[in-house]
Amino acid sequence: MTVTINGEAREIPDGFNVAELLGHLGIAADRVAIERNRDILPRAQWHGTAVETNDSYEIVHFVGGG
């Protein structure tokens, strides 16, 4: 299926939830915020939200430092 991640169309396997999508992309979930189809997706909903064809995701990594 095709989804858009940070503005780039990507082909991914069917059947992922959002948490599994992060794993597939190799993204650690501990310092990430996700917007799905222009709405913030709370972390508590990642496991229960299915990734669907033509979804659009913005995935933001938080970086510490000073």
N, C-alpha and C positions, 0 to 999 in steps of 0.2 A: 504494500500500500504506500501511497505517497502522502507525506506530511511536510510541513514547512517548519524548520527549526532555525531560529534566529535569522530569518529572511532567506534561508536556503532550502530548496526542495530536496527532500531525502526519501529514498526508498527504504522501508523497514518491513520486517515480517509482520504478518497479522497476529492479533491476539494479545498484544501487550497492554498492561495498564501503565499509568504514567510512571510509577516507581520502576517497573521493569524496563520502560523506555530509557530512563536514566542509566540503568545498569548496562543496557545494550550500547549506549553511547559512551560508556566508560566514565560517567560523571558521578562523583561522590555526592551523595544526597545531603550531607551534613551542613553545607554552606551554600545552598541554592534556593532561589525563589523562581517560581514558574508562573507564567501567564499563559493561559490556554484560550485561544480564540478571543483575545483582548480582555479576558477576565482573570484576575489573580486566582490561582488554584491553591487553596489552603493545603498544607502538608498532610493534614488528617484525611484528605480526600484522594491522595495520590494512588493508594492501593485499590480504591473503589472506582476510579475513573478510567474507563476504557479509552485507548487511543483509537481514533476513528479516521478514516480516509479524509483527506483535505483539512485536518486539524492544523492549526497554526500555533506554534509554541515559541515563546521568548524565554530563554533560560539564562538567569543572571547568577554569576558566581560572586560571593562576597569574599573580599580579600582583606586580611588584617595587616596592620603595619603602622608606621608612624613616621 
